[in-house]
Amino acid sequence: MTGMGLYNNLNIYLFVGLALLACGILGVIYRRTLVSMLISIELIMNGAGLNLVAFNRFVAPENAYGMAFTLFIMGIAAAEAAIALAIIILILRRYRHVEGAKLKEMKD
């Protein structure tokens, strides 16, 4: 049981959550296609969910508020992904590309 001390450290979870958040923000800024922007937004939500669960585990383990908020975030992420993919499919059918920079206006 030499490696158990690594899993009982809040800083590790917060660093991984921060890394997910940073990768997501950089992905939204630098990616051009709408699908990769959607994946980056999912990374941001996963980083926030990981931070909530970590704080719940280490700060207040007797109540489950962090886990409840994380389940709420996961539900929002699933609904957002379904709606965004439907919009991306409609844009692809209409404009024949999904480049975010080329879609300045959505009207003809």
C-alpha positions in Angstrom: 0.0 0.0 0.0 2.8 2.4 -0.8 0.8 4.3 -3.5 -2.3 5.0 -1.5 -0.9 8.4 -0.4 -1.1 9.7 -4.0 -4.9 9.1 -4.2 -5.5 10.9 -0.9 -4.2 14.3 -2.1 -6.7 17.0 -3.2 -4.0 18.9 -5.2 -3.7 16.0 -7.7 -7.4 16.1 -8.5 -7.4 19.9 -8.7 -4.4 19.9 -11.0 -6.0 17.4 -13.4 -9.3 19.4 -13.3 -7.3 22.6 -14.1 -5.5 20.8 -16.9 -8.9 19.6 -18.4 -10.2 23.2 -18.1 -7.1 24.7 -19.8 -7.2 22.2 -22.6 -10.9 22.9 -23.2 -10.4 26.7 -23.2 -7.4 26.4 -25.6 -9.5 24.1 -27.8 -12.4 26.5 -28.0 -10.0 29.3 -28.9 -7.8 27.6 -31.4 -10.0 25.0 -33.1 -11.8 25.8 -36.3 -14.4 23.1 -36.7 -17.6 23.1 -34.7 -17.2 19.4 -33.7 -13.8 20.1 -32.1 -15.2 23.1 -30.3 -18.0 20.9 -29.0 -15.4 18.4 -27.7 -13.5 21.3 -26.0 -16.7 22.5 -24.3 -17.1 18.9 -23.0 -13.6 19.0 -21.6 -14.4 22.2 -19.7 -17.5 20.6 -18.2 -15.6 17.5 -17.2 -12.9 19.6 -15.5 -15.6 21.4 -13.5 -17.2 18.1 -12.6 -13.9 16.6 -11.4 -13.3 19.7 -9.2 -16.7 19.4 -7.7 -16.3 15.7 -6.9 -12.8 16.3 -5.5 -14.0 19.1 -3.2 -16.9 17.0 -2.1 -14.7 14.0 -1.3 -12.0 15.9 0.6 -13.8 19.0 2.1 -17.3 17.7 3.0 -17.6 13.9 2.6 -20.7 13.7 4.8 -23.0 15.3 2.2 -23.2 14.7 -1.5 -23.7 18.2 -2.9 -20.7 18.0 -5.2 -21.8 14.7 -6.6 -25.3 16.0 -7.2 -24.0 19.0 -9.0 -21.7 16.8 -11.1 -24.7 14.6 -12.1 -26.5 17.8 -13.1 -23.5 19.0 -15.2 -23.4 15.6 -16.9 -27.1 15.8 -17.8 -26.6 19.3 -19.2 -23.5 18.2 -21.1 -25.5 15.3 -22.7 -28.4 17.6 -23.7 -25.9 20.2 -25.0 -24.1 17.6 -27.1 -27.3 16.3 -28.6 -28.6 19.7 -29.5 -25.2 20.9 -30.8 -24.7 17.8 -33.0 -28.1 18.3 -34.5 -27.3 22.0 -35.3 -23.9 20.9 -36.7 -25.6 18.4 -39.0 -28.1 21.1 -40.2 -25.2 23.5 -40.9 -23.3 20.8 -42.7 -26.3 20.0 -44.9 -26.9 23.7 -45.7 -23.4 25.1 -46.1 -21.4 21.9 -46.9 -18.7 22.7 -44.3 -18.4 23.1 -40.5 -15.7 25.7 -40.3 -16.5 28.0 -37.5 -14.6 31.0 -39.0 -16.5 30.8 -42.3 -19.9 31.0 -40.6 -20.1 34.7 -39.9 -23.8 35.0 -40.5 -26.3 32.2 -40.6 -28.6 33.9 -43.1 -28.3 34.1 -46.8 
